[in-house]
Amino acid sequence: MSAFHFVLSAICIGFANTAIEWLLIGFLFHKYQATTPQTWRPESYVSYTYSTVLSIVFGLLFTFFYLKIGSHYVIGHSMLSDAKLGIICFACFSLIAEIGGSIYVNLDKMFVAGKLLASCLSYIAAAIIAGLFFW
């Protein structure tokens, strides 16, 4: 993977992550966030900017993970194999942490479901995108 492909993969993953989170958390499951108003900070362009930057950092880190580790465990040029890697990463890195965090933080159950779905799809998309840029 060239440096150009690495950066392009990270940016694509960042934008895909932002779009997935906007669609699922910001659009479909946002109404459930309103049931726990004491939990949330006010939204502003600054919070959206930070969120987008974090999505691109996620893209950088996932691309690095895929380059160093993940690419050794997938079938080359197989989107299904990449998707399976994404599901495994989701289960290892997000599932338990999200559920554990929702035990102590007052979040609506449907909002937690939306966060879990968004996280799972973000990992799957990240693995597929990284796989497409890995040569």
Secondary structure, DSSP 8 states (H G I E B T S, - for coil): --HHHHHHHHHHHHHHHHHHHIIIIIIISHHHHTT-GGG-----HHHHHHHHHHHHHHHHHHHHHHHHTGGGGS-TT-HHHHHHHHHHHHIIIIIHHHHHHHHHS---HHHHHHHHHHHHHHHHHHHHHHHHH--
